[in-house]
Amino acid sequence: MERGNKEREDIMTKQKAIALSILETLTESKTGGMPAGHMFAALMSFCGHMEFNSILSALERGGLVQVSNHYVTPTDKARALFVKEAAQ
């Protein structure tokens, strides 16, 4: 049972790292957003397509990104998160 918990924690840590990299990339983007396919192409060595879509959906449900026609933009909530982080 202990091993299963460790594996789950490792997966969650990886997914959090991917989510944070998506948010950081989007908030620093000079174009205001990025096509989801381009982000997946950059991350495909770290996660599969279903996992990427799951992470993106979680970010959207959390109000951190908006997805329209496969184009992903950060929300003000996401931008505020990184402004606070940079100020510390």
C-alpha positions in Angstrom: 0.0 0.0 0.0 2.9 2.4 0.8 4.3 2.0 -2.7 0.9 2.9 -4.3 0.7 6.1 -2.3 4.3 7.1 -3.3 3.5 6.5 -7.0 0.3 8.6 -6.7 2.3 11.4 -5.0 4.9 11.3 -7.8 2.2 11.5 -10.4 0.5 14.5 -8.6 3.9 16.2 -8.3 4.6 15.8 -12.0 1.1 17.1 -12.9 1.5 20.1 -10.7 4.9 20.8 -12.3 3.4 20.6 -15.7 0.4 22.8 -14.7 2.8 25.4 -13.3 4.9 25.4 -16.4 1.8 25.9 -18.5 0.7 28.8 -16.4 4.2 30.4 -16.3 4.5 30.1 -20.1 1.1 31.7 -20.7 1.5 34.5 -18.2 4.9 35.4 -19.8 3.7 35.1 -23.3 3.9 38.4 -25.3 1.0 37.3 -27.5 -1.4 36.8 -24.6 -1.8 33.1 -25.1 -0.8 30.0 -27.1 -2.4 27.2 -29.2 -3.0 24.1 -27.0 -1.3 22.0 -29.7 1.9 23.9 -29.5 2.0 23.5 -25.7 1.3 19.8 -25.9 4.1 19.4 -28.5 6.5 21.1 -26.1 5.4 18.9 -23.2 4.8 15.5 -25.0 8.0 14.1 -23.7 6.7 14.6 -20.1 3.0 13.6 -20.5 0.6 11.9 -22.8 -2.2 13.7 -24.7 -5.0 12.6 -22.3 -2.9 13.7 -19.3 -2.2 17.1 -20.9 -5.9 17.6 -21.6 -6.8 16.6 -18.1 -4.3 19.1 -16.7 -5.6 21.8 -19.0 -9.2 21.0 -18.0 -8.3 21.3 -14.3 -6.7 24.7 -14.9 -9.8 25.8 -16.8 -12.1 24.6 -14.0 -10.0 26.4 -11.5 -10.4 29.6 -13.4 -6.8 29.9 -14.3 -7.0 29.6 -18.1 -9.6 30.1 -20.8 -9.7 27.8 -23.8 -11.4 28.9 -27.0 -11.0 27.1 -30.3 -7.9 25.3 -28.9 -6.3 28.7 -28.0 -5.3 29.0 -24.3 -5.1 32.3 -22.5 -4.3 33.0 -18.8 -7.0 34.6 -16.7 -6.4 37.6 -14.4 -6.4 35.1 -11.6 -3.4 33.3 -13.1 -1.6 36.5 -13.8 -2.2 37.7 -10.2 -0.8 34.4 -8.9 2.5 34.9 -10.7 2.7 38.6 -9.8 2.4 37.6 -6.1 5.1 35.0 -6.6 7.5 37.4 -8.3 7.0 40.0 -5.5 8.1 37.6 -2.8 
